[in-house]
Amino acid sequence: NIGDKAPEILGINEKGEEIRLSDYKEKNSAYFYPKDSTSGCTAQACNLRDNYTDLRKAGYEVIGVSVETEVAPEIHRKEQPAFTLIADTDKKLVEQFGVWGEKSMYGRKYMGTFRTTFIINEEGVIERIITPKEVKTKDHAAQIL
């Protein structure tokens, strides 16, 4: 929720390093995406990659999170983003942020990640949430800015 403190330990990045919120001195944009190498997730990652310099100039760092195993190395090979990606394979972070739940596609129900972005200020407090219905994958950097 807006005003809540974000978790300190975010997870393990594509290099196998533990990522902590306190490692960053800027505002953070933690975005949770459902599945690697799908059209929506690829569009979102590429849009953030292509606008990463503008996001950094505005004082933002980008951290992408997915529950897929090996998602971070896979997307780094394909889309080559300059930002950190976390494979939340134990689903701890998606549950802490409340973005894991029942979804439905073509009448089939399953558990998955709700595409959501959290803007976290320099003190580690969530100051804005871009909800699944609001996220525009092809123009997400502009939404953050």
MDAnalysis code that builds the backbone (N, CA, C; Angstrom):
import MDAnalysis as mda
import numpy as np

u = mda.Universe.empty(435, n_residues=145, atom_resindex=np.repeat(np.arange(145), 3), trajectory=True)
u.add_TopologyAttr("name", ["N", "CA", "C"] * 145)
u.add_TopologyAttr("resid", np.arange(1, 146))
u.add_TopologyAttr("resname", ["ASN", "ILE", "GLY", "ASP", "LYS", "ALA", "PRO", "GLU", "ILE", "LEU", "GLY", "ILE", "ASN", "GLU", "LYS", "GLY", "GLU", "GLU", "ILE", "ARG", "LEU", "SER", "ASP", "TYR", "LYS", "GLU", "LYS", "ASN", "SER", "ALA", "TYR", "PHE", "TYR", "PRO", "LYS", "ASP", "SER", "THR", "SER", "GLY", "CYS", "THR", "ALA", "GLN", "ALA", "CYS", "ASN", "LEU", "ARG", "ASP", "ASN", "TYR", "THR", "ASP", "LEU", "ARG", "LYS", "ALA", "GLY", "TYR", "GLU", "VAL", "ILE", "GLY", "VAL", "SER", "VAL", "GLU", "THR", "GLU", "VAL", "ALA", "PRO", "GLU", "ILE", "HIS", "ARG", "LYS", "GLU", "GLN", "PRO", "ALA", "PHE", "THR", "LEU", "ILE", "ALA", "ASP", "THR", "ASP", "LYS", "LYS", "LEU", "VAL", "GLU", "GLN", "PHE", "GLY", "VAL", "TRP", "GLY", "GLU", "LYS", "SER", "MET", "TYR", "GLY", "ARG", "LYS", "TYR", "MET", "GLY", "THR", "PHE", "ARG", "THR", "THR", "PHE", "ILE", "ILE", "ASN", "GLU", "GLU", "GLY", "VAL", "ILE", "GLU", "ARG", "ILE", "ILE", "THR", "PRO", "LYS", "GLU", "VAL", "LYS", "THR", "LYS", "ASP", "HIS", "ALA", "ALA", "GLN", "ILE", "LEU"])
u.atoms.positions = np.array([
    [0.832, -1.188, 0.000],
    [0.000, 0.000, 0.000],
    [0.874, 1.248, 0.000],
    [0.338, 2.327, -0.527],
    [1.057, 3.590, -0.490],
    [1.293, 3.966, 0.972],
    [2.521, 4.380, 1.260],
    [2.895, 4.747, 2.627],
    [3.555, 3.622, 3.398],
    [3.471, 2.389, 2.889],
    [4.125, 1.250, 3.546],
    [5.615, 1.247, 3.238],
    [6.376, 0.691, 4.148],
    [7.813, 0.506, 3.944],
    [8.000, -0.741, 3.075],
    [8.832, -0.617, 2.056],
    [9.129, -1.759, 1.182],
    [10.129, -2.679, 1.879],
    [10.137, -3.962, 1.536],
    [11.094, -4.889, 2.144],
    [12.537, -4.477, 1.837],
    [13.431, -4.665, 2.803],
    [14.843, -4.323, 2.623],
    [15.526, -5.276, 1.645],
    [15.335, -6.564, 1.828],
    [15.974, -7.542, 0.950],
    [15.018, -7.837, -0.201],
    [15.462, -7.529, -1.423],
    [14.608, -7.703, -2.592],
    [14.797, -9.054, -3.254],
    [16.011, -9.598, -3.223],
    [16.235, -10.904, -3.838],
    [17.612, -10.996, -4.449],
    [17.758, -11.975, -5.331],
    [19.032, -12.255, -5.996],
    [18.931, -11.801, -7.452],
    [19.923, -11.034, -7.904],
    [19.877, -10.530, -9.279],
    [20.446, -11.528, -10.283],
    [20.527, -11.097, -11.532],
    [20.989, -11.956, -12.621],
    [22.449, -12.367, -12.489],
    [23.196, -11.691, -11.602],
    [24.607, -12.024, -11.368],
    [24.791, -12.877, -10.113],
    [23.682, -13.222, -9.451],
    [23.756, -14.014, -8.228],
    [24.018, -13.184, -6.985],
    [23.881, -11.869, -7.075],
    [24.133, -10.972, -5.952],
    [22.841, -10.654, -5.213],
    [22.919, -10.563, -3.874],
    [21.752, -10.164, -3.091],
    [21.512, -8.671, -3.287],
    [20.282, -8.318, -3.593],
    [19.911, -6.924, -3.819],
    [19.113, -6.435, -2.614],
    [19.586, -5.322, -2.055],
    [18.922, -4.685, -0.917],
    [18.447, -3.300, -1.351],
    [17.335, -2.892, -0.823],
    [16.800, -1.574, -1.125],
    [17.801, -0.487, -0.734],
    [18.496, -0.679, 0.369],
    [19.452, 0.324, 0.841],
    [20.681, 0.439, -0.059],
    [20.842, -0.481, -1.029],
    [21.941, -0.378, -1.990],
    [21.741, 0.809, -2.933],
    [20.513, 1.313, -3.009],
    [20.177, 2.376, -3.945],
    [19.911, 3.672, -3.203],
    [20.440, 4.743, -3.719],
    [20.258, 6.061, -3.101],
    [19.171, 6.869, -3.800],
    [18.642, 6.357, -4.913],
    [17.638, 7.067, -5.662],
    [16.247, 6.505, -5.379],
    [15.266, 7.116, -6.031],
    [13.933, 6.528, -6.025],
    [14.035, 5.242, -6.814],
    [13.281, 4.263, -6.430],
    [13.303, 2.986, -7.126],
    [11.960, 2.724, -7.771],
    [12.028, 2.151, -8.943],
    [10.840, 1.713, -9.628],
    [10.936, 0.193, -9.707],
    [10.260, -0.485, -8.808],
    [10.256, -1.947, -8.810],
    [9.050, -2.396, -9.620],
    [9.334, -3.046, -10.742],
    [8.206, -3.492, -11.564],
    [8.161, -5.014, -11.590],
    [6.955, -5.529, -11.387],
    [6.708, -6.966, -11.352],
    [6.026, -7.334, -12.659],
    [6.591, -8.343, -13.340],
    [6.024, -8.748, -14.618],
    [5.759, -10.247, -14.608],
    [4.711, -10.678, -15.333],
    [4.246, -12.063, -15.246],
    [5.133, -13.133, -15.873],
    [5.679, -12.896, -17.055],
    [6.337, -13.999, -17.757],
    [7.367, -13.467, -18.736],
    [8.529, -14.072, -18.705],
    [9.617, -13.711, -19.604],
    [9.270, -14.072, -21.045],
    [9.773, -13.275, -21.973],
    [9.685, -13.529, -23.412],
    [8.271, -13.567, -23.970],
    [7.336, -12.900, -23.314],
    [6.004, -12.720, -23.892],
    [5.960, -11.323, -24.498],
    [4.998, -11.058, -25.339],
    [4.966, -9.769, -26.036],
    [4.859, -8.585, -25.074],
    [3.982, -8.678, -24.088],
    [3.803, -7.577, -23.138],
    [5.017, -7.345, -22.265],
    [5.593, -8.415, -21.757],
    [6.751, -8.290, -20.875],
    [7.977, -7.810, -21.648],
    [8.123, -8.290, -22.872],
    [9.248, -7.848, -23.702],
    [9.096, -6.368, -24.045],
    [7.883, -5.944, -24.409],
    [7.639, -4.531, -24.725],
    [7.953, -3.650, -23.527],
    [7.544, -4.089, -22.343],
    [7.788, -3.315, -21.131],
    [9.289, -3.221, -20.832],
    [9.989, -4.334, -20.886],
    [11.430, -4.341, -20.610],
    [12.185, -3.484, -21.625],
    [11.813, -3.586, -22.891],
    [12.490, -2.808, -23.927],
    [12.204, -1.319, -23.781],
    [10.983, -0.963, -23.420],
    [10.656, 0.445, -23.205],
    [11.464, 1.018, -22.045],
    [11.586, 0.265, -20.960],
    [12.379, 0.734, -19.823],
    [13.860, 0.802, -20.191],
    [14.333, -0.186, -20.929],
    [15.732, -0.183, -21.393],
    [16.012, 1.035, -22.274],
    [15.135, 1.288, -23.235],
    [15.344, 2.380, -24.176],
    [15.253, 3.758, -23.524],
    [14.576, 3.844, -22.402],
    [14.408, 5.121, -21.690],
    [15.167, 5.156, -20.369],
    [16.053, 4.195, -20.174],
    [16.779, 4.067, -18.902],
    [17.602, 5.320, -18.580],
    [18.242, 5.913, -19.574],
    [19.035, 7.120, -19.339],
    [18.158, 8.247, -18.810],
    [16.978, 8.431, -19.383],
    [16.056, 9.476, -18.910],
    [15.561, 9.176, -17.503],
    [15.279, 7.909, -17.224],
    [14.853, 7.531, -15.874],
    [15.959, 7.834, -14.862],
    [17.194, 7.499, -15.193],
    [18.332, 7.757, -14.302],
    [18.524, 9.256, -14.079],
    [18.395, 10.047, -15.158],
    [18.532, 11.506, -15.036],
    [17.476, 12.088, -14.107],
    [16.308, 11.463, -14.091],
    [15.212, 11.920, -13.230],
    [15.333, 11.372, -11.802],
    [16.381, 10.578, -11.545],
    [16.617, 10.089, -10.188],
    [16.015, 8.734, -9.885],
    [15.685, 7.960, -10.917],
    [15.093, 6.641, -10.714],
    [16.092, 5.531, -11.011],
    [15.957, 4.448, -10.273],
    [16.616, 3.189, -10.598],
    [15.492, 2.208, -10.900],
    [15.736, 1.259, -11.792],
    [14.725, 0.288, -12.199],
    [15.146, -1.095, -11.727],
    [14.195, -1.809, -11.128],
    [14.421, -3.184, -10.692],
    [13.233, -4.008, -11.183],
    [13.503, -4.987, -12.030],
    [12.451, -5.851, -12.547],
    [12.396, -7.141, -11.762],
    [11.188, -7.650, -11.522],
    [11.018, -8.868, -10.726],
    [10.060, -9.822, -11.429],
    [10.479, -11.088, -11.544],
    [9.634, -12.146, -12.077],
    [9.860, -13.405, -11.248],
    [8.867, -14.268, -11.209],
    [8.982, -15.506, -10.425],
    [9.604, -16.647, -11.221],
    [9.883, -16.423, -12.482],
    [10.422, -17.496, -13.309],
    [11.848, -17.861, -12.931],
    [12.157, -19.149, -13.001],
    [13.515, -19.632, -12.798],
    [14.355, -19.173, -13.980],
    [15.516, -18.646, -13.691],
    [16.454, -18.207, -14.724],
    [15.907, -17.094, -15.595],
    [14.868, -16.409, -15.145],
    [14.296, -15.345, -15.962],
    [15.280, -14.205, -16.164],
    [16.002, -13.852, -15.147],
    [16.908, -12.706, -15.262],
    [17.985, -12.934, -16.320],
    [18.726, -14.053, -16.278],
    [19.729, -14.250, -17.329],
    [19.120, -14.330, -18.727],
    [17.960, -14.970, -18.854],
    [17.319, -15.121, -20.162],
    [16.955, -13.769, -20.757],
    [16.307, -12.934, -19.990],
    [15.899, -11.627, -20.512],
    [17.110, -10.737, -20.738],
    [18.151, -10.883, -19.934],
    [19.363, -10.093, -20.145],
    [20.037, -10.472, -21.458],
    [19.994, -11.724, -21.834],
    [20.574, -12.134, -23.116],
    [19.775, -11.569, -24.284],
    [18.466, -11.577, -24.164],
    [17.615, -11.179, -25.285],
    [17.435, -9.663, -25.396],
    [17.030, -9.010, -24.311],
    [16.691, -7.589, -24.388],
    [17.814, -6.679, -23.904],
    [18.798, -7.204, -23.208],
    [19.961, -6.483, -22.714],
    [19.626, -5.200, -21.961],
    [18.755, -5.261, -20.960],
    [18.498, -4.050, -20.182],
    [19.693, -3.696, -19.305],
    [19.831, -2.422, -19.003],
    [20.935, -1.957, -18.158],
    [20.570, -2.040, -16.678],
    [19.328, -2.363, -16.381],
    [18.873, -2.377, -14.996],
    [18.878, -3.784, -14.406],
    [18.678, -3.859, -13.120],
    [18.703, -5.115, -12.371],
    [17.411, -5.897, -12.551],
    [17.543, -7.209, -12.709],
    [16.400, -8.112, -12.754],
    [16.564, -9.161, -11.664],
    [15.464, -9.462, -10.998],
    [15.457, -10.432, -9.905],
    [14.535, -11.586, -10.262],
    [15.030, -12.812, -10.107],
    [14.205, -14.011, -10.273],
    [13.711, -14.407, -8.881],
    [12.467, -14.102, -8.598],
    [11.850, -14.356, -7.292],
    [11.244, -15.760, -7.282],
    [12.098, -16.775, -7.421],
    [11.623, -18.152, -7.593],
    [10.883, -18.693, -6.376],
    [11.173, -18.164, -5.186],
    [10.447, -18.640, -3.999],
    [9.158, -17.847, -3.755],
    [8.890, -16.884, -4.625],
    [7.671, -16.058, -4.594],
    [7.538, -15.227, -3.319],
    [8.615, -15.065, -2.612],
    [8.592, -14.293, -1.366],
    [8.284, -12.816, -1.620],
    [8.955, -12.233, -2.605],
    [8.780, -10.806, -2.867],
    [7.407, -10.490, -3.463],
    [6.932, -11.321, -4.397],
    [5.610, -11.059, -4.978],
    [4.521, -11.155, -3.918],
    [4.708, -12.043, -2.960],
    [3.734, -12.162, -1.868],
    [3.832, -10.968, -0.922],
    [5.060, -10.515, -0.608],
    [5.218, -9.355, 0.267],
    [4.599, -8.102, -0.345],
    [4.715, -7.964, -1.662],
    [4.153, -6.790, -2.343],
    [2.681, -6.981, -2.711],
    [2.139, -8.195, -2.513],
    [0.726, -8.445, -2.788],
    [0.377, -8.522, -4.264],
    [1.336, -8.971, -5.090],
    [1.085, -9.043, -6.529],
    [1.008, -10.482, -7.039],
    [0.853, -11.438, -6.142],
    [0.711, -12.851, -6.501],
    [-0.706, -13.271, -6.175],
    [-1.401, -13.847, -7.149],
    [-2.764, -14.270, -6.882],
    [-3.379, -15.004, -8.047],
    [-4.665, -15.295, -7.895],
    [-5.368, -16.048, -8.924],
    [-5.666, -15.165, -10.129],
    [-5.343, -15.703, -11.291],
    [-5.599, -15.021, -12.553],
    [-6.460, -15.943, -13.410],
    [-6.976, -15.396, -14.497],
    [-7.808, -16.186, -15.403],
    [-7.506, -15.801, -16.840],
    [-7.340, -16.819, -17.685],
    [-7.136, -16.573, -19.112],
    [-7.874, -17.641, -19.893],
    [-8.718, -17.200, -20.790],
    [-9.512, -18.112, -21.612],
    [-10.290, -19.109, -20.755],
    [-10.808, -18.636, -19.620],
    [-11.605, -19.464, -18.738],
    [-10.812, -20.372, -17.810],
    [-9.495, -20.393, -17.965],
    [-8.626, -21.221, -17.113],
    [-8.095, -20.383, -15.963],
    [-8.217, -20.877, -14.757],
    [-7.716, -20.167, -13.584],
    [-6.342, -20.723, -13.213],
    [-5.467, -19.830, -12.801],
    [-4.111, -20.215, -12.405],
    [-3.532, -19.139, -11.499],
    [-2.445, -19.445, -10.825],
    [-1.767, -18.477, -9.972],
    [-0.690, -17.776, -10.789],
    [-0.558, -16.468, -10.580],
    [0.437, -15.721, -11.334],
    [0.704, -14.351, -10.744],
    [1.594, -13.635, -11.400],
    [2.003, -12.296, -10.976],
    [1.151, -11.251, -11.677],
    [0.634, -10.302, -10.909],
    [-0.092, -9.171, -11.478],
    [0.927, -8.111, -11.884],
    [0.928, -7.713, -13.145],
    [1.866, -6.701, -13.653],
    [1.619, -5.396, -12.892],
    [2.561, -5.008, -12.058],
    [2.415, -3.858, -11.170],
    [3.766, -3.183, -10.993],
    [3.753, -1.864, -10.880],
    [4.982, -1.117, -10.616],
    [4.812, -0.301, -9.343],
    [5.832, -0.372, -8.495],
    [5.863, 0.381, -7.251],
    [6.966, 1.423, -7.336],
    [6.627, 2.670, -7.055],
    [7.627, 3.724, -6.963],
    [7.951, 3.864, -5.480],
    [9.209, 3.619, -5.159],
    [9.675, 3.591, -3.766],
    [10.630, 4.758, -3.578],
    [10.360, 5.606, -2.586],
    [11.203, 6.792, -2.407],
    [12.533, 6.451, -1.735],
    [13.349, 7.480, -1.550],
    [14.699, 7.310, -1.022],
    [14.722, 6.743, 0.398],
    [13.618, 6.871, 1.124],
    [13.519, 6.322, 2.483],
    [12.962, 4.900, 2.497],
    [12.689, 4.347, 1.316],
    [12.177, 2.986, 1.234],
    [10.673, 2.875, 1.400],
    [9.965, 3.983, 1.248],
    [8.512, 4.005, 1.413],
    [7.849, 4.030, 0.033],
    [6.811, 3.216, -0.127],
    [6.063, 3.170, -1.384],
    [5.268, 4.463, -1.516],
    [5.555, 5.213, -2.582],
    [4.853, 6.489, -2.744],
    [3.857, 6.493, -3.905],
    [3.969, 5.509, -4.787],
    [3.012, 5.434, -5.890],
    [2.946, 4.000, -6.385],
    [1.772, 3.580, -6.838],
    [1.582, 2.243, -7.400],
    [0.900, 2.391, -8.756],
    [1.507, 1.765, -9.754],
    [0.887, 1.715, -11.081],
    [0.293, 0.313, -11.189],
    [-1.022, 0.236, -11.159],
    [-1.739, -1.034, -11.062],
    [-1.779, -1.775, -12.400],
    [-2.129, -3.073, -12.358],
    [-2.188, -3.855, -13.606],
    [-3.058, -3.217, -14.695],
    [-4.167, -2.623, -14.327],
    [-5.045, -2.009, -15.325],
    [-4.460, -0.715, -15.889],
    [-3.536, -0.096, -15.145],
    [-2.939, 1.176, -15.570],
    [-1.661, 1.016, -16.392],
    [-0.939, -0.092, -16.219],
    [0.357, -0.266, -16.873],
    [0.206, -0.278, -18.390],
    [0.993, 0.569, -19.049],
    [1.073, 0.594, -20.515],
    [2.463, 0.075, -20.869],
    [2.537, -1.165, -21.305],
    [3.833, -1.816, -21.505],
    [4.720, -1.091, -22.513],
    [4.141, -0.515, -23.558],
    [4.944, 0.130, -24.602],
    [5.325, 1.558, -24.248],
    [4.797, 2.082, -23.143],
    [5.077, 3.466, -22.748],
    [5.256, 3.572, -21.225],
    [5.826, 2.539, -20.647],
    [5.888, 2.470, -19.185],
    [6.849, 3.475, -18.574],
    [7.948, 3.764, -19.233],
    [8.899, 4.741, -18.696],
    [8.223, 6.107, -18.526],
    [7.409, 6.508, -19.502],
    [6.697, 7.780, -19.402],
    [5.730, 7.782, -18.219],
    [5.111, 6.642, -17.944],
    [4.221, 6.537, -16.789],
    [4.997, 6.757, -15.488],
    [6.187, 6.200, -15.411],
    [7.010, 6.357, -14.213],
    [7.445, 7.811, -14.061],
    [7.896, 8.393, -15.168],
    [8.357, 9.784, -15.138],
    [7.206, 10.745, -14.896],
])
